[in-house]
């Protein structure tokens, strides 16, 4: 039984437990001596780890994707938890329960796949529905689609993350499409379901998440387009113009050339797919980052490279007691630098009315400061 999970690590408390090695890097101190920089993980998350001393005797005894038992002390570094390792030893796979080490969706994969099948059955366009059925009646594609992560590390990076992301994206499509009368919901849903289909071959996830050789050489957009081509050829009478639209949605879903798309979105459904995909991935990235840093003090996370910012832990922020806000300026203060008794401006009075939201109350107090 694993003694402690990543989510349970507390600063400055000695811990002895086992992890899966996600990344391993042997680096040099200024003195020339080696040290280990590791990314360790289990099913609850990942933690940066360093081993500074007695490295020579251990550094070649394990590799990436091995299991290790470590003794160390978690410490806060740059507002992120880092595990300083004192002792470490490789552990045989037979000594652990591998289910403790792989992050996975909280949703049941069979239940998610049934939801996907219901969405496909609801597609009215017979050509698009036949195409989707051709994909997911393929036992190999269906089995991999159930368990694949949506990304190596940035968003939905857990087993079942891809289908969870696709289902979330389909819900967004159904919410947004009715607002735009010219948008074809069937086409938009088809793009949402197939846009990342190449990831079932791009990513490896037998142990830690990484890229297959094919994934490194081609990327999921090229793999997805190739898979689409092979499946469309099995659908009799698929319209060539419609084929080009579906192909374009796969090619353009990253939105910009510099982000890996060979084409930018050139029609409404492609543009919507890009923005909804980006929205869902960033919202999940932000949620996961806040969750990862929830055990650290303060209401801000460390720097999130994927989002290029720190993130507010809003629940923690709202719980913290705030200092009494200064009285807001009146119109007289703004004009003359001094306040007249009882002359608060109507605008200020309106802005200070009570609201139902604690966050809005704090925001309004902040707006009333000097």
Secondary structure, DSSP 4 states (H G I P E B T S, - for coil): --S--GGG--TT-EEEEEEEEEEEEEEE-TTS-EEEEEEEEETTEEEEEEE-SS-TTTTTS--TT-EEEEEEEEEEETTEEEEEEEEEEEE-GGGS-GGGSS-B-SS-HHHHHHHHHHHHHT---HHHHHHHHHHHTSHHHHHHHHH--S-SSSSS-SBTHHHHHHHHHHHHHHHHHTTSTT--HHHHHHHHHHTTTTHHHHEE-SSS-EE-HHHHHHHHHHHHHHHHHHHHTTSTT--HHHHHHHHHHHHHTT-SGGGT-SS---SHHHHHHHHHHHHHHHHHHHHHHHHHTTTSSSSB---BTTTTB--B-HHHHHHSPPPPPPPPP-HHHHHHSSPPTT---HHHHHHTS--S-HHHHHHHHHHT--
